[in-house]
Structures are given as structure tokens and as C-alpha cells.
Amino acid sequence: MAAALPSEEKQVEEILEKKPDHKPAMNAKTFAEEELFNVLKSGSELTKVRSAKKKYTRTYNVSDDLKFLQYSGSAKFFSDVDSGIPIENIQEIRSGIQTDTFNKANKKNIYAEEQCFSILHGNNEKSLDLCAESADLRNKWIKGLQFLTRKAKADAQKKQEQRWIRSFYELADKNHDGWISFKEVMRLLDKMNVQMPKQDVLTMYKQASGDKDERYDFGLSYQEFVSFYYLLTKRPEILDIFNKYTDGEAVMTAQQLLKFYTVAQKQTNLDEEACEGVIAAHEPEQELKDRNVLSLKGFRHLLMCDTEMLSNPKHKTIYQDMNQPLNQYWIASSHNTYLSRDQLKGPSKVECYINALKKGCRCVELDCWDGDKFEPVIYHGYTLTSKILFRDAISAISDYAFEATPYPLILSLENHCSIDQQKVMAHHLKTLLGDQLYMEQIPGEAETFPSPEDLKNKILIKGKRLPAEVENMDDGEISEDDEAAECENDEVKEEVKKNKSEQERNQWFTKKLSFKKGKKIKVAKELSDMVNYCKAVHFHDFEHSRNSYKFYEMSSFGESKADKLVEEQTTEFNNHNRIFLSRIYPGGLRTDSSNYNPVPMWNAGCQIVALNYQTGDEEMNINLGRFSDNGGSGFVLKPEYMRSSAKFHPDGPFQDDMTRKLKIKIISGAMLPKANKDKEIIDPYVKIKVNGASADTREFKTNFVEDNGLNPMWNEEFTFSVGMPDLAIVRFCVYDHDQMSGDEFIGQYTLPFNSMQQGYRHVALYSKDNDSLFPSVLLVHVELI
């Protein structure tokens, strides 16, 4: 039991009592760090590489407080004259020539690999590409910045934990007197989803207060409450791991930490010196840090840091080749982006575009209709959804298009406007998007798409384009072919009947009589001219597309049509997508804005698989999990065999060298929330589901643990094989077992199979809407065998 274990503070005291009476002189490691920091603070002349022709010599230095990277030698000073790049915003330090900027600039081999390095920083990971005058100076900068970024991230993690403890303290202190009574602690435990015998809680309470009887009735101070929190949340399973690699000693040396990384975590890219840097970043006790040893508390902090979580930190950076043609990627895509709720009468909001773009979405939809005062509007036609101005949506898109990722954004226009208002649309697109709008026409010799790298910071328009024979006219007619056809479905009509008054139904059906599938619509030349690589055309069959369409002519498929093609012609569909772009959208019956499973569509090579981003469901979790890969760029490169093989089928046959056998152990959970704050303590269990090729799709479930949301222990192991790991998405889900009213969702985490790290890993839990449930986690052990 937690109360029976000695406190981490007491362990630290015992360790420190064993140290020599005199303060040791600065050791070689500390001296080397100081020397590195002095180099970085003093500054060095480095060459900033922008392109083959653009390079600048600047003096770079780290601020005296070691929190900012700065430079001098230019009228510009990063984006903030007073600060520079915050060290905590640095995502990765890459040695050598490993960015697109460097690769393009070094085609003539003018830069020495051993003198170059790149700093990736910010949410969309801009690269600062630098060349030092020597390999030695380059190595000092890399080593120094790696240490500082590791420490900055560890400090941020500690501050987050401190804020969490403070929030519990303030929640418990009902009378705001600054002391936490035993009664207040007992009330707090229920809110923390904790149930344990009162005597055990009292033992911890007294231990936290120093066993002073006179303090028991008075209460715990904040610092004593912190001690109580650590006693309460002590995790014996982490102590077991710690003891395994320290041979039962109270501290872990750098050599033992290296063994832990090599044997348990299957990481071979560290040496003993790097482990000393890890200790310096994560050990909270300065005297232990000076001795290059890690306490249990420091080890626990380490296991909770970003690099030790289940998801590979490299996959949180843009690591894939971004120079392949656009159609070779899966592209994060949204359906009816403007809607915040259902498809029939929910509100439309500009904010929905902002939210989708912040999540890395790279294709948003705009349903455009004539509005009052010659201003086009966006709404779901023939329904009671509210309207927003086209102009306001484009303005928001201009502001947020590249906040999360610099890679191209596609605006999917469903155009129902008159010629005059189409011209207004074209005006808004041109004036509000400016240079962001990609207006270049396709070169006559082009046989495939440009790459995401080629189209960086550009916005493409998907829509109708006038045929060549009428392009010199002011406008022309094209067959209409869009999602409005879904409204012809009898079941959709029934849904409308249930959700509208008699007058509204009559109005809706009157309008619908004017819509006929395949009718001609007029397209303004100004709008038509903005369409280039995403020209919308009607799909007949795969042979027709292959024989009649150019690579830049793309079709949209309703969910039911796509399902049929995936089921009956998977290989042909993938071959189609090796040439063209395909967009999939939800069926008309999904008036509640629910989502379909995107995995079969991705498995058939479909790139733009559009989902309802406003709905937090399993399918959206899978979508966000897929696009958490490759730095959240919104573009994930399809596997090579999908891009090159004309015989690919997701059901196999599987190659032996592709199949991965996975052993995963669900060890424990920590700080799990209640599904409903008014409910009793939860009985949690974990479900693991693999979504991928049909043969790989499966799920496993642990037993439930009664009345324990604080630290449930499962220690259950599952072993299975995955034939096509590149296609597989793994979802961890925690539920509260309830035999009476049905099991309730607690939290989830979803990621690509290939993003999982081996070893002891924490799994951070998120809500269905993908909001963090910090500090709720699972502890798992992953092994590829």
C-alpha cells in the first residue's frame, strides 16, 4: 500500500546523508556543461542558409538566462526584437544536411555535412539552417542546444504537474484558510476518483504533516499537501521498474540509465554522457543532480516526459519525404467545415474553419449560395442551418491557413451562386488571400502533381473549370455534380420530414424540385481561372477516367458509392489514385454529423477522405491519430507499395518482411477521471483496437478493476501479428464498467501502429473531442518480437 512505502522526500534525505561532509569540487561533467553554455552565450558566427543563392553570416548566441536563441548582424531580429526563438519552442536539432532547404541549397555540394545543422522550431516547425566554420563548433552548438531543449521541456512538464497539484489544493481548501483539514482531504479523494480505507488515508495525512499530533487537527500547509499528493499517487509499478535497473539501490547512475534505455526501451542512440544530460534535466534534487544520479522521483518525471511517451517523438516532426506528387499523400480533410453541429438545423460558424485549420486540416469545404446585398453566403443548402458570409470565412482562412502547418491548403468549393455573385467570390478570394492563392496554370508538359514542398504556403481551389473551348468567354455552362444530389435519397427526405415543420417541409421540397441531378450551371470565368490542380469532374468508371481525364481532374464520391468501389474494385481504386486525386464525403443519411470509418478509404489509396471535424467520435479520433504523424503537417506519405504496385490489395498477400508481431502489456493507469462527476468511483478497463487491413482489424480487452480510478493495476498481456503495419491505427480506450446502465467512455489515445515506441511507455489520455485529460495516463510495455 502507498502509505507503507517511505516517502520520496525521505528517500532523498537518506541518500543525501551518505554524501561527503565537504562540498565536492565542480566535476568534469558540470565543467563541460558550463564551457558549452559559455560558447553559446558568447556567440558564434554562423552562416544562415535560405537557398542556393541566399546565405547570411550572423552572430548567434543564447541569452544569459539560457531561454532564447538570438542573433545580430541584421536589421531583422527573428520575429520578436526583444526575445528571439524561445528554447522551449525548439522541436528538434538535426545534424548534417537533413531539411528541404539544405537539400535544395546544397545541390552543388558547397556545404560540408559535418559543419551543418538545422533547428526546427514553432508549431509548424520552421527550419533555421546553419553552417559553422568547423565541425567542432557545430558539435558544441548541437550538444548545448540539445541539453537546453531537453531541460526546457522537463521544466515545462514539472510546471504542469505543479499547476495540477495547486488546482487540487485549491479545490480541497473549501474555506480558503490556507490549510487542508482531514475532512477536506476525504472530500477531495472522491473528486479525485479515489476510494481507500480511511485509516490508510490518515496514515499518509500524518506522515505528510511530519507526524505532529498538534498539526493533525490544524491541517496541511501547501508544501505538506504536496507531500501528501506524492504519497497518495505513489506508483509501486514504477518503483519495480526502477529497482530492476538499480539492483534495489535508492538511486540510478548514468550507466544504469543507459542500460535501461538500451535493454528496456530498445534505444541505441544514447551514450553515458547523454544519460548524464537526461539526469541533469529530470532530477529535481540539485545535490543528486551534481552527483549524476537519478532518484525515483526523477525517474518518474522522466517516464512522463514527451520523449518517453508511447508516440515516437520523431513522428511529431516532419520526417517524411515532402517532395512526392500531391496525390501520393493522405490529406487531412473536412466535410461541411462551417457546421458546428448537425447537418439540418445546426449553426454555421466561421470559428469552425479556424478550429479545423488549427488541427492541421488541409482541405476545407465551402458550400456557396447567393446572399443578400450581393454578398455570397455559406450554409448547407435546402436546410435550416444558419448562414455565414463567404467573405468572413475567407478572411479567417487567410489568417489561419498556415498556423498549424506550412503545407498547401485546398478550398473545396460547392458553387451554387449566380454569375454575379461568383464574381464577388472570385474578388474576395483574390483580395483576401493575395499571394497565398495559387494561380499558376498547369504547364503543358506536366504529367503529375507538384509536391507539398513545391506548394508550401499556397492555397488551391477545388471546383469547376470551364472547358478550353469556352475559356475566352465571360462565363459558360457545366454539368452540376455535387453533394446536393445526396438530398435526392428517399431516406434523407424522411429525415427532413422528422426535423421540420409542415411549412418548412413544403418550402424544402419546393426548392428541391428545382434541383435535378446533372443539370447545367453557369460558371464565371474569374472563378474558373482560379482552378488548376483540383478540377472537379464527374466520375463514370475507372476506365473512363483513365482514358478521358487528365491527372489534375478529380472526382468526389459519396460514402455509399465509395464503399461499393472499395468492396468490389479495391485494386482498381488504388490504381486510379496513383494517377488522380479522390475525395470521399459522408452519406446524406448522416444528418447528425456522425462519421464513417476512414480506414477502408485510405486503404484504397483515397487521399481526401472528408470527415465532420465538429463530431468527436471514434472515426474522428482515428482520423486525428492518422494525421498526428509526420509532424501534424496534414500530409502523410502513403506506403511505397501503394504508390508503385499495380496489384496492391489491402487484404494481401502480405510479405513476410512486412509483418510485425507485437506483444503489449497493459500495466496500470493513473489519475483516471470519472465519466460523470456525480457518479461513483469508476471500475475501469482498457480496450485496444487495431484498425487497418481487414485481416489486421481486431480488439482486445482487459478485465475491469473495481473502485479504483487512482491507480488501477491490470498487468494483462496481448500478443498479435499485423500484416500491414503502415495501414494500421491503434486506439487505446478506457471505459467504466457498469453492468446496470452500460459501460461509459472515460478517455482514449489513437496513433499509427508505426509511431509506437518499444519499452515502458505512458499513454496520455484524451477526451472524444481530443482534449487532454492530463494527468490521466496508462502505463504499457510494448515489444516487437
C-alpha positions, 0 to 999 in steps of 0.5 A: 500500500502507498502509505507503507512505502517511505516517502520520496522526500525521505528517500532523498534525505537518506541518500543525501546523508551518505554524501561527503561532509565537504562540498565536492569540487565542480566535476568534469561533467558540470565543467563541460556543461558550463564551457558549452553554455559559455560558447553559446552565450558568447556567440558564434558566427554562423552562416544562415542558409535560405537557398542556393543563392541566399546565405547570411553570416550572423552572430548567434548566441543564447541569452544569459538566462539560457531561454532564447536563441538570438542573433545580430548582424541584421536589421531583422531580429527573428520575429520578436526584437526583444526575445528571439526563438524561445528554447522551449519552442525548439522541436528538434536539432538535426545534424548534417544536411537533413531539411528541404532547404539544405537539400535544395541549397546544397545541390552543388555540394558547397556545404560540408555535412559535418559543419551543418545543422538545422533547428526546427522550431514553432508549431509548424516547425520552421527550419533555421539552417546553419553552417559553422566554420568547423565541425567542432563548433557545430558539435558544441552548438548541437550538444548545448542546444540539445541539453537546453531543449531537453531541460526546457521541456522537463521544466515545462512538464514539472510546471504542469504537474505543479499547476495540477497539484495547486488546482487540487489544493485549491479545490480541497481548501473549501474555506480558503484558510490556507490549510487542508483539514482531514475532512477536506482531504476525504472530500477531495479523494472522491473528486479525485476518483479515489476510494481507500480505507480511511485509516490508510488515508490518515496514515499518509495525512500524518506522515505528510504533516511530519507526524505532529499530533498538534498539526493533525487537527490544524491541517496541511500547509501547501508544501505538506499537501504536496507531500501528501499528493506524492504519497497518495499517487505513489506508483509501486509499478514504477518503483519495480521498474526502477529497482530492476535497473538499480539492483534495489539501490535508492538511486540510478547512475548514468550507466544504469540509465543507459542500460535501461534505455538500451535493454528496456526501451530498445534505444541505441542512440544514447551514450553515458554522457547523454544519460548524464544530460537526461539526469541533469534535466529530470532530477529535481534534487540539485545535490543528486543532480551534481552527483549524476544520479537519478532518484525515483522521483526523477525517474518518474518525471522522466517516464512522463516526459514527451520523449518517453511517451508511447508516440515516437517523438520523431513522428511529431516532426516532419520526417517524411519525404515532402517532395512526392506528387500531391496525390501520393499523400493522405490529406487531412480533410473536412466535410461541411467545415462551417457546421458546428453541429448537425447537418439540418438545423445546426449553426454555421460558424466561421470559428469552425474553419479556424478550429479545423485549420488549427488541427492541421486540416488541409482541405476545407469545404465551402458550400456557396449560395447567393446572399443578400446585398450581393454578398455570397453566403455559406450554409448547407443548402435546402436546410435550416442551418444558419448562414455565414458570409463567404467573405468572413470565412475567407478572411479567417482562412487567410489568417489561419491557413498556415498556423498549424502547418506550412503545407498547401491548403485546398478550398473545396468549393460547392458553387451554387451562386449566380454569375454575379455573385461568383464574381464577388467570390472570385474578388474576395478570394483574390483580395483576401488571400493575395499571394497565398492563392495559387494561380499558376496554370498547369504547364503543358508538359506536366504529367503529375502533381507538384509536391507539398514542398513545391506548394508550401504556403499556397492555397488551391481551389477545388471546383469547376473549370470551364472547358478550353473551348469556352475559356475566352468567354465571360462565363459558360455552362457545366454539368452540376455534380455535387453533394446536393444530389445526396438530398435526392435519397428517399431516406434523407427526405424522411429525415427532413420530414422528422426535423421540420415543420409542415411549412418548412417541409413544403418550402424544402421540397419546393426548392428541391424540385428545382434541383435535378441531378446533372443539370447545367450551371453557369460558371464565371470565368474569374472563378474558373481561372482560379482552378488548376490542380483540383478540377472537379469532374464527374466520375463514370468508371475507372476506365473512363477516367483513365482514358478521358481525364487528365491527372489534375481532374478529380472526382468526389464520391459519396460514402455509399458509392465509395464503399461499393468501389472499395468492396468490389474494385479495391485494386482498381481504386488504388490504381486510379489514385496513383494517377488522380486525386479522390475525395470521399464525403459522408452519406446524406443519411448522416444528418447528425454529423456522425462519421464513417470509418476512414480506414477502408478509404485510405486503404484504397489509396483515397487521399481526401477522405472528408470527415465532420471535424465538429463530431468527436467520435471514434472515426474522428479520433482515428482520423486525428491519430492518422494525421498526428504523424509526420509532424501534424503537417496534414500530409502523410506519405502513403506506403511505397507499395501503394504508390508503385504496385499495380496489384496492391490489395489491402487484404494481401498477400502480405510479405513476410518482411512486412509483418510485425508481431507485437506483444503489449502489456497493459500495466496500470493507469493513473489519475483516471477521471470519472465519466460523470462527476456525480457518479461513483468511483469508476471500475475501469478497463482498457480496450485496444483496437487495431484498425487497418487491413481487414485481416489486421482489424481486431480488439482486445480487452482487459478485465475491469478493476473495481473502485479504483480510478487512482491507480488501477493495476491490470498487468494483462498481456496481448500478443498479435501479428499485423500484416500491414503495419503502415495501414494500421491505427491503434486506439487505446480506450478506457471505459467504466464498467457498469453492468446496470446502465452500460459501460461509459467512455472515460478517455482514449489515445489513437496513433499509427501502429508505426509511431509506437515506441518499444519499452515502458511507455505512458499513454496520455489520455484524451477526451472524444473531442481530443482534449487532454485529460492530463494527468490521466495516463496508462502505463504499457510495455510494448515489444516487437518480437 
